[in-house]
Amino acid sequence: MTDNLESLVLEHLGHIRGRVDQIAEDMNDVKHRISGLEHQMSLVKREVTFGDETDARRQAVLDRLAERIERIERRLDLVP
């Protein structure tokens, strides 16, 4: 009877160990994937920041052009 019980316990322990090993392997996989996602997110953030800077520069150029047009219109008496 003890042999059967020992064998049953060992069988369950083996199964548990196999599942723990599989979970550990899955966790390593998840860690690598999350790491990749974090890297991609940092690249996206960098691109968004660059886009914001580009937009700000374009807006500054447009503002200067608008000021120049207003001056030209005033000089030519085109403003009502």
Biopython code that builds the backbone (N, CA, C, O; Angstrom):
import numpy as np
from Bio.PDB.StructureBuilder import StructureBuilder

atoms = [
    (1, "MET", "N", (0.813, -1.190, 0.000)),
    (1, "MET", "CA", (0.000, 0.000, 0.000)),
    (1, "MET", "C", (0.861, 1.260, 0.000)),
    (1, "MET", "O", (0.572, 2.212, -0.725)),
    (2, "THR", "N", (1.940, 1.266, 0.829)),
    (2, "THR", "CA", (2.833, 2.426, 0.876)),
    (2, "THR", "C", (3.552, 2.621, -0.452)),
    (2, "THR", "O", (3.809, 3.752, -0.866)),
    (3, "ASP", "N", (3.870, 1.540, -1.105)),
    (3, "ASP", "CA", (4.512, 1.658, -2.416)),
    (3, "ASP", "C", (3.587, 2.357, -3.407)),
    (3, "ASP", "O", (4.015, 3.216, -4.179)),
    (4, "ASN", "N", (2.319, 1.977, -3.373)),
    (4, "ASN", "CA", (1.339, 2.616, -4.259)),
    (4, "ASN", "C", (1.186, 4.098, -3.931)),
    (4, "ASN", "O", (1.101, 4.944, -4.821)),
    (5, "LEU", "N", (1.154, 4.390, -2.628)),
    (5, "LEU", "CA", (1.004, 5.780, -2.195)),
    (5, "LEU", "C", (2.229, 6.590, -2.584)),
    (5, "LEU", "O", (2.111, 7.710, -3.080)),
    (6, "GLU", "N", (3.413, 6.016, -2.354)),
    (6, "GLU", "CA", (4.662, 6.690, -2.733)),
    (6, "GLU", "C", (4.701, 6.930, -4.242)),
    (6, "GLU", "O", (5.068, 8.015, -4.694)),
    (7, "SER", "N", (4.333, 5.949, -4.990)),
    (7, "SER", "CA", (4.357, 6.061, -6.439)),
    (7, "SER", "C", (3.349, 7.113, -6.909)),
    (7, "SER", "O", (3.626, 7.861, -7.848)),
    (8, "LEU", "N", (2.185, 7.174, -6.264)),
    (8, "LEU", "CA", (1.172, 8.173, -6.611)),
    (8, "LEU", "C", (1.674, 9.584, -6.284)),
    (8, "LEU", "O", (1.498, 10.509, -7.076)),
    (9, "VAL", "N", (2.297, 9.742, -5.117)),
    (9, "VAL", "CA", (2.842, 11.041, -4.709)),
    (9, "VAL", "C", (3.950, 11.463, -5.671)),
    (9, "VAL", "O", (3.984, 12.613, -6.109)),
    (10, "LEU", "N", (4.851, 10.545, -6.001)),
    (10, "LEU", "CA", (5.935, 10.852, -6.938)),
    (10, "LEU", "C", (5.394, 11.215, -8.320)),
    (10, "LEU", "O", (5.928, 12.097, -8.992)),
    (11, "GLU", "N", (4.342, 10.535, -8.731)),
    (11, "GLU", "CA", (3.730, 10.832, -10.018)),
    (11, "GLU", "C", (3.152, 12.256, -10.011)),
    (11, "GLU", "O", (3.335, 13.011, -10.966)),
    (12, "HIS", "N", (2.463, 12.608, -8.942)),
    (12, "HIS", "CA", (1.901, 13.956, -8.830)),
    (12, "HIS", "C", (2.996, 15.014, -8.747)),
    (12, "HIS", "O", (2.895, 16.074, -9.365)),
    (13, "LEU", "N", (4.036, 14.721, -7.982)),
    (13, "LEU", "CA", (5.151, 15.670, -7.881)),
    (13, "LEU", "C", (5.823, 15.873, -9.240)),
    (13, "LEU", "O", (6.192, 16.991, -9.600)),
    (14, "GLY", "N", (5.974, 14.789, -9.981)),
    (14, "GLY", "CA", (6.560, 14.895, -11.321)),
    (14, "GLY", "C", (5.695, 15.758, -12.231)),
    (14, "GLY", "O", (6.195, 16.584, -12.996)),
    (15, "HIS", "N", (4.386, 15.547, -12.130)),
    (15, "HIS", "CA", (3.467, 16.349, -12.936)),
    (15, "HIS", "C", (3.554, 17.831, -12.530)),
    (15, "HIS", "O", (3.607, 18.716, -13.384)),
    (16, "ILE", "N", (3.568, 18.078, -11.230)),
    (16, "ILE", "CA", (3.667, 19.457, -10.730)),
    (16, "ILE", "C", (4.970, 20.092, -11.188)),
    (16, "ILE", "O", (4.976, 21.241, -11.630)),
    (17, "ARG", "N", (6.058, 19.369, -11.089)),
    (17, "ARG", "CA", (7.357, 19.897, -11.515)),
    (17, "ARG", "C", (7.344, 20.232, -13.001)),
    (17, "ARG", "O", (7.874, 21.266, -13.406)),
    (18, "GLY", "N", (6.746, 19.374, -13.811)),
    (18, "GLY", "CA", (6.653, 19.627, -15.243)),
    (18, "GLY", "C", (5.859, 20.897, -15.535)),
    (18, "GLY", "O", (6.247, 21.696, -16.388)),
    (19, "ARG", "N", (4.746, 21.079, -14.824)),
    (19, "ARG", "CA", (3.929, 22.276, -15.026)),
    (19, "ARG", "C", (4.684, 23.532, -14.582)),
    (19, "ARG", "O", (4.616, 24.562, -15.252)),
    (20, "VAL", "N", (5.404, 23.454, -13.452)),
    (20, "VAL", "CA", (6.176, 24.605, -12.971)),
    (20, "VAL", "C", (7.255, 24.960, -13.991)),
    (20, "VAL", "O", (7.485, 26.139, -14.262)),
    (21, "ASP", "N", (7.908, 23.967, -14.550)),
    (21, "ASP", "CA", (8.920, 24.215, -15.579)),
    (21, "ASP", "C", (8.296, 24.897, -16.800)),
    (21, "ASP", "O", (8.876, 25.820, -17.371)),
    (22, "GLN", "N", (7.098, 24.425, -17.195)),
    (22, "GLN", "CA", (6.408, 25.026, -18.342)),
    (22, "GLN", "C", (6.026, 26.476, -18.039)),
    (22, "GLN", "O", (6.168, 27.351, -18.893)),
    (23, "ILE", "N", (5.545, 26.721, -16.834)),
    (23, "ILE", "CA", (5.167, 28.087, -16.440)),
    (23, "ILE", "C", (6.396, 28.987, -16.425)),
    (23, "ILE", "O", (6.325, 30.132, -16.870)),
    (24, "ALA", "N", (7.513, 28.492, -15.924)),
    (24, "ALA", "CA", (8.752, 29.280, -15.902)),
    (24, "ALA", "C", (9.186, 29.612, -17.329)),
    (24, "ALA", "O", (9.622, 30.731, -17.600)),
    (25, "GLU", "N", (9.071, 28.657, -18.228)),
    (25, "GLU", "CA", (9.428, 28.893, -19.631)),
    (25, "GLU", "C", (8.490, 29.924, -20.252)),
    (25, "GLU", "O", (8.932, 30.815, -20.977)),
    (26, "ASP", "N", (7.193, 29.799, -19.965)),
    (26, "ASP", "CA", (6.214, 30.767, -20.474)),
    (26, "ASP", "C", (6.505, 32.164, -19.932)),
    (26, "ASP", "O", (6.382, 33.145, -20.666)),
    (27, "MET", "N", (6.883, 32.267, -18.676)),
    (27, "MET", "CA", (7.187, 33.572, -18.075)),
    (27, "MET", "C", (8.402, 34.203, -18.747)),
    (27, "MET", "O", (8.419, 35.411, -18.984)),
    (28, "ASN", "N", (9.407, 33.409, -19.053)),
    (28, "ASN", "CA", (10.567, 33.937, -19.781)),
    (28, "ASN", "C", (10.142, 34.477, -21.137)),
    (28, "ASN", "O", (10.602, 35.534, -21.569)),
    (29, "ASP", "N", (9.266, 33.746, -21.799)),
    (29, "ASP", "CA", (8.727, 34.182, -23.087)),
    (29, "ASP", "C", (7.996, 35.524, -22.934)),
    (29, "ASP", "O", (8.207, 36.453, -23.714)),
    (30, "VAL", "N", (7.142, 35.605, -21.925)),
    (30, "VAL", "CA", (6.378, 36.829, -21.674)),
    (30, "VAL", "C", (7.320, 37.999, -21.379)),
    (30, "VAL", "O", (7.106, 39.108, -21.869)),
    (31, "LYS", "N", (8.351, 37.755, -20.588)),
    (31, "LYS", "CA", (9.313, 38.816, -20.263)),
    (31, "LYS", "C", (9.993, 39.344, -21.520)),
    (31, "LYS", "O", (10.164, 40.554, -21.673)),
    (32, "HIS", "N", (10.380, 38.450, -22.412)),
    (32, "HIS", "CA", (11.037, 38.866, -23.653)),
    (32, "HIS", "C", (10.081, 39.681, -24.532)),
    (32, "HIS", "O", (10.468, 40.683, -25.134)),
    (33, "ARG", "N", (8.829, 39.228, -24.589)),
    (33, "ARG", "CA", (7.853, 39.946, -25.404)),
    (33, "ARG", "C", (7.562, 41.331, -24.824)),
    (33, "ARG", "O", (7.448, 42.304, -25.570)),
    (34, "ILE", "N", (7.442, 41.422, -23.515)),
    (34, "ILE", "CA", (7.193, 42.715, -22.867)),
    (34, "ILE", "C", (8.383, 43.636, -23.095)),
    (34, "ILE", "O", (8.215, 44.830, -23.342)),
    (35, "SER", "N", (9.567, 43.085, -23.012)),
    (35, "SER", "CA", (10.777, 43.864, -23.265)),
    (35, "SER", "C", (10.745, 44.455, -24.671)),
    (35, "SER", "O", (11.068, 45.625, -24.871)),
    (36, "GLY", "N", (10.354, 43.638, -25.635)),
    (36, "GLY", "CA", (10.243, 44.108, -27.018)),
    (36, "GLY", "C", (9.194, 45.202, -27.152)),
    (36, "GLY", "O", (9.406, 46.185, -27.861)),
    (37, "LEU", "N", (8.064, 45.034, -26.473)),
    (37, "LEU", "CA", (7.010, 46.047, -26.509)),
    (37, "LEU", "C", (7.478, 47.361, -25.890)),
    (37, "LEU", "O", (7.174, 48.437, -26.403)),
    (38, "GLU", "N", (8.213, 47.270, -24.792)),
    (38, "GLU", "CA", (8.739, 48.485, -24.159)),
    (38, "GLU", "C", (9.687, 49.219, -25.104)),
    (38, "GLU", "O", (9.668, 50.447, -25.186)),
    (39, "HIS", "N", (10.500, 48.469, -25.801)),
    (39, "HIS", "CA", (11.422, 49.073, -26.757)),
    (39, "HIS", "C", (10.645, 49.770, -27.872)),
    (39, "HIS", "O", (10.957, 50.903, -28.239)),
    (40, "GLN", "N", (9.638, 49.093, -28.406)),
    (40, "GLN", "CA", (8.826, 49.678, -29.470)),
    (40, "GLN", "C", (8.101, 50.936, -28.980)),
    (40, "GLN", "O", (7.991, 51.916, -29.716)),
    (41, "MET", "N", (7.610, 50.908, -27.741)),
    (41, "MET", "CA", (6.918, 52.073, -27.185)),
    (41, "MET", "C", (7.876, 53.258, -27.058)),
    (41, "MET", "O", (7.485, 54.399, -27.303)),
    (42, "SER", "N", (9.112, 52.998, -26.682)),
    (42, "SER", "CA", (10.075, 54.101, -26.570)),
    (42, "SER", "C", (10.342, 54.705, -27.948)),
    (42, "SER", "O", (10.524, 55.917, -28.067)),
    (43, "LEU", "N", (10.368, 53.863, -28.994)),
    (43, "LEU", "CA", (10.542, 54.378, -30.349)),
    (43, "LEU", "C", (9.340, 55.214, -30.775)),
    (43, "LEU", "O", (9.499, 56.260, -31.404)),
    (44, "VAL", "N", (8.139, 54.755, -30.434)),
    (44, "VAL", "CA", (6.926, 55.504, -30.765)),
    (44, "VAL", "C", (6.929, 56.851, -30.055)),
    (44, "VAL", "O", (6.607, 57.878, -30.652)),
    (45, "LYS", "N", (7.298, 56.841, -28.765)),
    (45, "LYS", "CA", (7.360, 58.098, -27.999)),
    (45, "LYS", "C", (8.343, 59.066, -28.646)),
    (45, "LYS", "O", (8.071, 60.262, -28.749)),
    (46, "ARG", "N", (9.479, 58.546, -29.079)),
    (46, "ARG", "CA", (10.485, 59.376, -29.725)),
    (46, "ARG", "C", (9.934, 59.987, -31.020)),
    (46, "ARG", "O", (10.152, 61.165, -31.303)),
    (47, "GLU", "N", (9.219, 59.171, -31.799)),
    (47, "GLU", "CA", (8.633, 59.659, -33.049)),
    (47, "GLU", "C", (7.571, 60.717, -32.780)),
    (47, "GLU", "O", (7.492, 61.711, -33.502)),
    (48, "VAL", "N", (6.758, 60.517, -31.755)),
    (48, "VAL", "CA", (5.719, 61.492, -31.410)),
    (48, "VAL", "C", (6.363, 62.806, -30.993)),
    (48, "VAL", "O", (5.920, 63.880, -31.400)),
    (49, "THR", "N", (7.413, 62.718, -30.177)),
    (49, "THR", "CA", (8.120, 63.922, -29.746)),
    (49, "THR", "C", (8.703, 64.656, -30.945)),
    (49, "THR", "O", (8.600, 65.878, -31.049)),
    (50, "PHE", "N", (9.309, 63.904, -31.841)),
    (50, "PHE", "CA", (9.881, 64.508, -33.049)),
    (50, "PHE", "C", (8.785, 65.172, -33.878)),
    (50, "PHE", "O", (8.978, 66.268, -34.404)),
    (51, "GLY", "N", (7.631, 64.506, -33.992)),
    (51, "GLY", "CA", (6.508, 65.072, -34.730)),
    (51, "GLY", "C", (6.007, 66.358, -34.099)),
    (51, "GLY", "O", (5.681, 67.313, -34.804)),
    (52, "ASP", "N", (5.945, 66.388, -32.761)),
    (52, "ASP", "CA", (5.513, 67.600, -32.064)),
    (52, "ASP", "C", (6.485, 68.748, -32.319)),
    (52, "ASP", "O", (6.071, 69.889, -32.528)),
    (53, "GLU", "N", (7.778, 68.438, -32.299)),
    (53, "GLU", "CA", (8.788, 69.471, -32.558)),
    (53, "GLU", "C", (8.656, 69.995, -33.985)),
    (53, "GLU", "O", (8.755, 71.198, -34.225)),
    (54, "THR", "N", (8.433, 69.086, -34.923)),
    (54, "THR", "CA", (8.267, 69.483, -36.323)),
    (54, "THR", "C", (7.034, 70.368, -36.472)),
    (54, "THR", "O", (7.078, 71.385, -37.164)),
    (55, "ASP", "N", (5.942, 69.986, -35.827)),
    (55, "ASP", "CA", (4.721, 70.802, -35.880)),
    (55, "ASP", "C", (4.959, 72.190, -35.302)),
    (55, "ASP", "O", (4.482, 73.184, -35.850)),
    (56, "ALA", "N", (5.689, 72.259, -34.206)),
    (56, "ALA", "CA", (5.970, 73.551, -33.577)),
    (56, "ALA", "C", (6.802, 74.424, -34.516)),
    (56, "ALA", "O", (6.548, 75.622, -34.636)),
    (57, "ARG", "N", (7.795, 73.829, -35.180)),
    (57, "ARG", "CA", (8.614, 74.592, -36.131)),
    (57, "ARG", "C", (7.769, 75.086, -37.306)),
    (57, "ARG", "O", (7.900, 76.230, -37.741)),
    (58, "ARG", "N", (6.908, 74.215, -37.806)),
    (58, "ARG", "CA", (6.043, 74.615, -38.928)),
    (58, "ARG", "C", (5.109, 75.745, -38.512)),
    (58, "ARG", "O", (4.890, 76.687, -39.273)),
    (59, "GLN", "N", (4.564, 75.650, -37.316)),
    (59, "GLN", "CA", (3.666, 76.688, -36.832)),
    (59, "GLN", "C", (4.401, 78.015, -36.704)),
    (59, "GLN", "O", (3.843, 79.064, -37.027)),
    (60, "ALA", "N", (5.636, 77.983, -36.241)),
    (60, "ALA", "CA", (6.430, 79.202, -36.124)),
    (60, "ALA", "C", (6.657, 79.826, -37.499)),
    (60, "ALA", "O", (6.563, 81.044, -37.651)),
    (61, "VAL", "N", (6.954, 78.999, -38.498)),
    (61, "VAL", "CA", (7.147, 79.494, -39.860)),
    (61, "VAL", "C", (5.846, 80.108, -40.383)),
    (61, "VAL", "O", (5.859, 81.186, -40.977)),
    (62, "LEU", "N", (4.739, 79.427, -40.164)),
    (62, "LEU", "CA", (3.449, 79.957, -40.611)),
    (62, "LEU", "C", (3.118, 81.279, -39.928)),
    (62, "LEU", "O", (2.598, 82.195, -40.566)),
    (63, "ASP", "N", (3.416, 81.384, -38.637)),
    (63, "ASP", "CA", (3.169, 82.634, -37.916)),
    (63, "ASP", "C", (3.987, 83.778, -38.515)),
    (63, "ASP", "O", (3.477, 84.885, -38.691)),
    (64, "ARG", "N", (5.256, 83.509, -38.827)),
    (64, "ARG", "CA", (6.106, 84.542, -39.427)),
    (64, "ARG", "C", (5.585, 84.941, -40.811)),
    (64, "ARG", "O", (5.578, 86.121, -41.159)),
    (65, "LEU", "N", (5.155, 83.959, -41.591)),
    (65, "LEU", "CA", (4.600, 84.257, -42.907)),
    (65, "LEU", "C", (3.328, 85.098, -42.790)),
    (65, "LEU", "O", (3.130, 86.035, -43.563)),
    (66, "ALA", "N", (2.476, 84.770, -41.835)),
    (66, "ALA", "CA", (1.245, 85.533, -41.636)),
    (66, "ALA", "C", (1.570, 86.981, -41.266)),
    (66, "ALA", "O", (0.918, 87.909, -41.744)),
    (67, "GLU", "N", (2.584, 87.171, -40.412)),
    (67, "GLU", "CA", (2.990, 88.533, -40.035)),
    (67, "GLU", "C", (3.502, 89.295, -41.256)),
    (67, "GLU", "O", (3.180, 90.468, -41.444)),
    (68, "ARG", "N", (4.296, 88.625, -42.077)),
    (68, "ARG", "CA", (4.834, 89.286, -43.274)),
    (68, "ARG", "C", (3.706, 89.673, -44.234)),
    (68, "ARG", "O", (3.720, 90.768, -44.795)),
    (69, "ILE", "N", (2.743, 88.790, -44.422)),
    (69, "ILE", "CA", (1.614, 89.080, -45.310)),
    (69, "ILE", "C", (0.821, 90.268, -44.772)),
    (69, "ILE", "O", (0.419, 91.144, -45.538)),
    (70, "GLU", "N", (0.595, 90.301, -43.455)),
    (70, "GLU", "CA", (-0.127, 91.429, -42.864)),
    (70, "GLU", "C", (0.616, 92.745, -43.109)),
    (70, "GLU", "O", (-0.002, 93.759, -43.434)),
    (71, "ARG", "N", (1.943, 92.726, -42.952)),
    (71, "ARG", "CA", (2.730, 93.936, -43.215)),
    (71, "ARG", "C", (2.620, 94.372, -44.672)),
    (71, "ARG", "O", (2.461, 95.555, -44.970)),
    (72, "ILE", "N", (2.709, 93.398, -45.572)),
    (72, "ILE", "CA", (2.598, 93.723, -47.002)),
    (72, "ILE", "C", (1.225, 94.318, -47.295)),
    (72, "ILE", "O", (1.108, 95.310, -48.014)),
    (73, "GLU", "N", (0.182, 93.698, -46.726)),
    (73, "GLU", "CA", (-1.171, 94.201, -46.954)),
    (73, "GLU", "C", (-1.323, 95.642, -46.430)),
    (73, "GLU", "O", (-1.951, 96.479, -47.077)),
    (74, "ARG", "N", (-0.751, 95.915, -45.268)),
    (74, "ARG", "CA", (-0.813, 97.265, -44.695)),
    (74, "ARG", "C", (-0.084, 98.256, -45.591)),
    (74, "ARG", "O", (-0.582, 99.354, -45.840)),
    (75, "ARG", "N", (1.104, 97.872, -46.079)),
    (75, "ARG", "CA", (1.875, 98.778, -46.943)),
    (75, "ARG", "C", (1.156, 99.087, -48.251)),
    (75, "ARG", "O", (1.253, 100.191, -48.787)),
    (76, "LEU", "N", (0.431, 98.088, -48.752)),
    (76, "LEU", "CA", (-0.277, 98.279, -50.010)),
    (76, "LEU", "C", (-1.705, 98.802, -49.787)),
    (76, "LEU", "O", (-2.487, 98.938, -50.729)),
    (77, "ASP", "N", (-2.019, 99.086, -48.535)),
    (77, "ASP", "CA", (-3.368, 99.549, -48.165)),
    (77, "ASP", "C", (-4.450, 98.570, -48.623)),
    (77, "ASP", "O", (-5.495, 98.980, -49.130)),
    (78, "LEU", "N", (-4.196, 97.299, -48.445)),
    (78, "LEU", "CA", (-5.177, 96.272, -48.823)),
    (78, "LEU", "C", (-6.073, 95.880, -47.658)),
    (78, "LEU", "O", (-7.062, 95.170, -47.844)),
    (79, "VAL", "N", (-5.736, 96.335, -46.467)),
    (79, "VAL", "CA", (-6.515, 95.977, -45.276)),
    (79, "VAL", "C", (-7.689, 96.950, -45.174)),
    (79, "VAL", "O", (-7.479, 98.163, -45.186)),
    (80, "PRO", "N", (-8.924, 96.443, -45.074)),
    (80, "PRO", "CA", (-10.098, 97.327, -45.016)),
    (80, "PRO", "C", (-10.175, 98.136, -43.724)),
    (80, "PRO", "O", (-11.107, 98.918, -43.540)),
]
sb = StructureBuilder()
sb.init_structure("model")
sb.init_model(0)
sb.init_chain("A")
sb.init_seg("    ")
for serial, (resi, resn, name, xyz) in enumerate(atoms, 1):
    if name == "N":
        sb.init_residue(resn, " ", resi, " ")
    sb.init_atom(name, np.array(xyz, "f"), 0.0, 1.0, " ", f" {name:<3s}", serial, name[0])
structure = sb.get_structure()
